[in-house]
Amino acid sequence: MKRLLSAGLIVVFASAALGGFALASEKAAAKPQTISGEIVDLGCYLGHAAKGASHKECGLKCIANGMPMGILTEKGVLYLLTMNHDNADPFNSTKGWASQQVKVTGVVSVRQGMKALQVDAAELVVASAK
């Protein structure tokens, strides 16, 4: 019985170790992507679909007070924006861009259906005159 239990534990730990290795190699293999869209504060956007120029002042205030922010694509796909721990500057610059169109470059992650984008680079999109 003890041998069976020990063998079972070895299988569990080996599986966990190999699973961890697979996750680490997936992250290392992830390629940066550039996502375009509007910076939204997630509290107001998820709570009552607030976005756009009419929500800019509120969005700036909410983000400044610590509300998480995201990027909402033209097709309605929402990504939680996360900070690059090695360089927080691009993430911090996006905090002042609520309700504006941006391009954000970084690695996309998906965990239990939630999409996140690590902010490695960010720039405002200047609207072209038509």
C-alpha positions as CSV (number, residue, x, y, z in Angstrom):
1,M,0.0,0.0,0.0
2,K,2.8,2.4,0.9
3,R,4.6,1.6,-2.3
4,L,1.5,2.2,-4.3
5,L,1.0,5.6,-2.5
6,S,4.6,6.5,-3.1
7,A,4.4,5.6,-6.8
8,G,1.2,7.7,-7.1
9,L,2.9,10.7,-5.5
10,I,5.9,10.4,-7.8
11,V,3.6,10.4,-10.8
12,V,1.7,13.4,-9.5
13,F,4.9,15.4,-8.8
14,A,6.4,14.4,-12.1
15,S,3.3,15.5,-14.0
16,A,3.3,18.8,-12.1
17,A,6.9,19.4,-12.9
18,L,6.4,18.5,-16.6
19,G,3.3,20.7,-16.7
20,G,5.3,23.6,-15.2
21,F,8.0,23.1,-17.8
22,A,5.4,23.2,-20.6
23,L,4.0,26.4,-19.2
24,A,7.4,28.0,-19.0
25,S,8.3,26.9,-22.5
26,E,5.0,28.2,-23.8
27,K,5.6,31.6,-22.3
28,A,9.2,31.7,-23.6
29,A,7.8,30.9,-27.1
30,A,5.1,33.5,-27.0
31,K,5.6,36.2,-29.6
32,P,4.7,39.9,-28.9
33,Q,1.5,41.1,-30.7
34,T,0.3,44.6,-31.4
35,I,-3.3,45.3,-30.5
36,S,-5.1,48.5,-31.4
37,G,-8.1,49.9,-29.6
38,E,-9.5,52.2,-27.0
39,I,-8.1,52.4,-23.4
40,V,-11.0,51.8,-21.0
41,D,-11.2,51.6,-17.2
42,L,-12.6,48.2,-16.5
43,G,-14.9,49.2,-13.7
44,C,-17.0,51.5,-15.7
45,Y,-16.8,49.6,-19.0
46,L,-17.8,46.3,-17.4
47,G,-20.3,47.9,-15.1
48,H,-22.2,50.0,-17.6
49,A,-20.4,49.9,-20.9
50,A,-18.9,53.4,-20.4
51,K,-16.3,54.3,-23.1
52,G,-15.5,57.0,-25.6
53,A,-14.9,60.7,-25.4
54,S,-17.9,61.3,-23.1
55,H,-16.3,59.0,-20.5
56,K,-12.7,60.4,-20.8
57,E,-12.7,62.5,-17.6
58,C,-14.3,59.7,-15.5
59,G,-12.0,57.1,-17.0
60,L,-8.9,59.1,-16.2
61,K,-10.0,59.6,-12.6
62,C,-10.9,55.9,-12.2
63,I,-7.6,54.7,-13.6
64,A,-5.6,57.3,-11.5
65,N,-7.4,55.9,-8.4
66,G,-6.3,52.3,-9.2
67,M,-9.1,50.9,-11.4
68,P,-7.7,48.3,-13.7
69,M,-7.6,49.3,-17.4
70,G,-8.0,47.4,-20.6
71,I,-7.8,47.9,-24.3
72,L,-11.1,47.4,-26.3
73,T,-10.6,46.5,-29.9
74,E,-12.8,47.7,-32.8
75,K,-14.3,44.2,-32.9
76,G,-15.2,44.3,-29.2
77,V,-12.4,42.1,-27.9
78,L,-11.3,43.3,-24.4
79,Y,-7.8,42.7,-23.0
80,L,-6.8,43.4,-19.4
81,L,-3.6,45.5,-19.6
82,T,-0.7,44.3,-17.4
83,M,2.6,45.8,-16.5
84,N,5.9,44.5,-17.7
85,H,7.8,44.0,-14.4
86,D,11.1,44.8,-16.1
87,N,9.9,48.1,-17.6
88,A,6.8,49.8,-16.2
89,D,7.1,53.0,-18.2
90,P,4.9,51.9,-21.2
91,F,2.2,50.7,-18.9
92,N,2.3,53.8,-16.8
93,S,2.1,56.0,-19.9
94,T,-1.2,54.4,-20.9
95,K,-2.8,55.5,-17.7
96,G,-3.2,59.0,-19.1
97,W,-4.8,57.8,-22.3
98,A,-8.3,56.8,-21.2
99,S,-10.8,56.9,-24.0
100,Q,-8.1,57.3,-26.6
101,Q,-7.1,55.1,-29.5
102,V,-3.8,53.4,-29.0
103,K,-1.5,50.6,-30.2
104,V,-0.1,48.3,-27.5
105,T,2.6,45.7,-28.2
106,G,3.3,42.8,-25.8
107,V,2.6,39.2,-25.1
108,V,-1.0,38.1,-25.0
109,S,-2.0,35.6,-22.2
110,V,-5.3,33.8,-21.8
111,R,-6.3,32.3,-18.4
112,Q,-9.7,30.8,-17.9
113,G,-11.2,32.9,-20.7
114,M,-9.7,36.2,-19.6
115,K,-7.4,37.8,-22.1
116,A,-4.5,40.0,-20.9
117,L,-1.9,42.0,-22.8
118,Q,1.5,42.8,-21.2
119,V,2.3,46.4,-22.1
120,D,5.9,46.3,-23.5
121,A,5.3,49.3,-25.8
122,A,2.4,51.7,-26.3
123,E,1.7,54.6,-28.6
124,L,-1.3,56.9,-29.2
125,V,-2.9,56.6,-32.6
126,V,-3.3,60.0,-34.2
127,A,-6.6,60.2,-36.2
128,S,-6.0,61.1,-39.8
129,A,-7.8,64.0,-41.3
130,K,-10.3,62.9,-44.0
